[in-house]
Amino acid sequence: MPPLLSVEPMTGIEPARREGEALARLTVEDAEKRSVLDWTTPLRHATFYKAVYRPAVLRANRLTPTAKLDPNHSFHSLRHTYASLCLAAGIRPIDIAELWDTGTLRRR
């Protein structure tokens, strides 16, 4: 009887990781040609992460070794990073909130 190839259930995680790494090896120009988005239909969250976000983070790490971006960080965390950098640059929180139009931060 031949040995089992894998005892773990198929999840698709490993193929998705390999695909993301392959996409990250594309040049920026090739990635731009490939990532034309159809804004007339919803973009699935998983599709965005697999085809756009994670490869872009991996590509940024490859092209800018000092970046050291964690590909497991969520896209939403970029929003918080941006806010932190704005605050560090001296931009007032109310101005950041107005840029985002969150409606959750009010002048007192």
C-alpha positions in Angstrom: 0.0 0.0 0.0 1.5 3.4 -1.0 2.1 5.9 1.8 -0.3 8.8 2.3 0.9 12.0 0.8 -0.7 14.2 3.4 -2.7 13.6 6.6 -3.8 17.2 6.9 -7.1 18.3 5.4 -6.9 20.3 2.2 -7.4 24.0 3.0 -6.0 25.9 0.0 -3.8 27.9 2.3 -0.5 26.5 0.9 -1.5 27.0 -2.8 -2.7 30.5 -2.0 0.7 31.3 -0.3 2.6 30.0 -3.3 0.4 32.0 -5.7 0.9 35.2 -3.7 4.7 34.7 -3.7 4.6 34.1 -7.5 2.6 37.3 -8.0 5.1 39.2 -5.7 7.9 38.2 -8.1 6.3 40.2 -10.9 7.7 43.6 -11.7 5.7 46.6 -10.7 4.8 47.2 -14.4 3.6 43.6 -14.9 1.6 43.7 -11.7 -0.1 46.9 -12.8 -1.0 45.4 -16.2 -2.5 42.4 -14.4 -4.4 44.2 -11.7 -7.0 46.1 -13.7 -10.1 46.0 -11.5 -13.7 46.0 -12.7 -15.3 48.5 -10.5 -18.8 47.6 -11.7 -18.9 44.4 -9.6 -18.0 43.8 -6.0 -14.4 42.7 -5.2 -14.3 39.8 -2.9 -12.2 40.3 0.2 -10.3 37.1 -0.3 -9.6 37.9 -3.9 -8.2 41.3 -3.0 -5.9 39.9 -0.4 -4.7 37.0 -2.6 -4.3 38.9 -5.9 -3.5 42.5 -4.8 -2.6 43.2 -1.2 -0.4 40.4 -0.1 1.7 40.3 -3.4 2.1 44.1 -3.1 3.5 43.8 0.4 5.8 40.9 -0.6 6.9 43.0 -3.6 7.6 46.0 -1.5 9.7 43.9 0.9 11.7 42.6 -2.1 12.2 46.0 -3.7 12.8 47.8 -0.5 14.7 45.5 1.9 14.4 48.1 4.8 10.6 48.0 4.6 10.2 44.7 6.5 6.4 44.8 6.1 4.5 41.9 7.7 2.4 40.3 4.9 0.0 39.0 7.6 -1.0 42.5 8.7 -4.5 43.4 7.5 -5.2 46.1 4.9 -7.1 48.0 7.6 -4.0 48.3 9.7 -2.6 50.6 7.0 -5.3 53.1 8.0 -4.0 53.1 11.6 -0.4 53.3 10.5 -1.3 56.3 8.3 -3.0 58.0 11.3 0.0 57.4 13.5 2.4 58.8 10.9 0.1 61.9 10.5 0.1 62.5 14.3 3.9 62.1 14.4 4.2 64.7 11.7 2.2 67.1 13.7 -1.2 66.9 12.0 -4.1 67.5 14.4 -6.4 64.6 15.0 -9.4 66.7 14.0 -7.8 67.3 10.6 -7.1 63.5 10.1 -10.8 62.8 11.0 -12.0 65.4 8.5 -9.8 63.7 5.8 -11.5 60.4 6.6 -14.9 62.0 7.2 -15.5 59.4 10.0 -17.9 61.6 11.9 -16.7 60.1 15.2 -14.3 62.9 16.2 -15.9 66.2 17.0 -14.5 69.6 17.8 -15.1 70.7 21.4 
